[in-house]
Amino acid sequence: MDPDVLADAVRSSDRRALARAITLIESTRSDHRAAAAKVLERLMPYTGDSIRVGISGVPGVGKSTFIEALGNHVIDQGHKVAVLAVDPSSAVSGGSILGDKTRMERLACRRRAFIRPSPAGRTLGGVARRTRESILVCEAAGFDVIIVETVGVGQSETAVADMTDAFILMLLPGGGDELQGIKRGNLELADMVLVNKMDGELSAAAKRSAADYANALQFLVPRSPHWRVPVKTCSALVGDGIAEVWQTVLRYRDALSAGDELAARRAAQSRAWMWAETAASLMTQLEDHVGVKSRVRDLEEAVTQGRLPPTLAAQRLIDVFLSGKTKA
């Protein structure tokens, strides 16, 4: 589809066009990348008006169940919700199950919801490389609440905080070590800490865990001087506490918007995104460079045999790349 036609279809809230646009954005083909850039450039004036929420937590904490409950509640409040769910990719085959829609059956059936699972690929930080672009496309399609669900593999799940407004860290109650979730890499970036599964026999454990986390947060510096990170409890399974979580997200947005911090944070995120894309693009060009390809095997052999330090080998590859030889 012509990029201009595709962009117009996205703007008209055509769900098939939205899915095709994200597929185009995620493609690694050079012609697709060029077309995706045109689509994004056309859509940029219509982006930025959503509430961007990142959800992270260890596997089994109930992220998908929580997102379905939150998404349904937010839709009932009159919003349109897009969920960008990132699935871990196999280190062997590179494939992903992409089963998030099957875990959010009720939300997937709502007309004002859009769920897009994507493979993480080789990208670190719990998100896919093109998640930022997907956020913009969903905003241009009229979705005013964007939820990004991370892979959920542990402390490296921090990249989502660099592309969303509110970062919610979900934790399990009574996980053995009472402070098993207190890891600075995650907790210092959280705008809300949420202890899930406060139901049945776990109710008392959830309350104790929430108190422990609240005490631990007193020793950490929050990201924003305008916001004190709250610790909430909920049961995504039965829906308890979901409305309060959403109201907390709205209060957080208002607190940051009042001090112009939200706009400053998004500007910083855009700058960081530009440099990340610059580094990724340079790496791709480096790998495709004819001169680099001709030298890489010999240098790899020298490194593996201990004849050359990796730092010097890397510098020689860069020198070849910068020498101006013909590229592929």
Buried (B, 14 or more C-beta within 10 A) or exposed (E): EEBEEBBBBBBEBBEEBBBBBBEBBBBEEEEBBEBBEBBBEBBEEBBBEBBBBBBBBBEEBBBBBBBBBBBBBBBEEEBBBBBBBBBBBEEEEEEBEBEBBEBBEEBBEBEBBBBBBBBBBEBBBBBBBBBBBBBBBBBBBBBBBBBBBBBBBBEBBBBBBBBBBBBBBBBBBBBEEBBBBBEEEBBBBBBBBBBBBBBEEBBEBBBBBBBBBBEBBEEEEBBBEBBEBBBBBBBBBEBBBBBEBBEBBEEBBEBBEEEEBBEEBBEEBEEBBEEBEEEEEEEEEBEEBEBBEEBBEEBBEBBEEEEBEEEEBEEBBEEBBEEEEEEE
